[in-house]
Amino acid sequence: MLPFLKNQKEGGMSGPIEIEVRSTRDDDDGEYEYLDAIAEDMLDAFESKDRRAMKAALESFCEYIKQEDEELDHEEFEEKE
């Protein structure tokens, strides 16, 4: 084997990275707890320079935005009826 290929890790990622949701406040509104958890995950990933963790946190944030957008669209649709 060539020396520059010898130390490379083999394999790949076979599934999504699970993000640990941690609550930093005890609010009744779960929305802020989820955003706090995403922000904390982003900060942890930034501090550790972990690109996969940052990507996973950004994907979670995008999913949150999509969900909020769908809820607003649904509310607007109901108001028009």
Buried (B, 14 or more C-beta within 10 A) or exposed (E): EEEEEEEEEEEEEEEEEEBEBEEEEEEEEEEEBBBBBBEBBBEBBEEEEBEEBBEBBBBBBEEBEEEEEEEEEEEEEEEEE
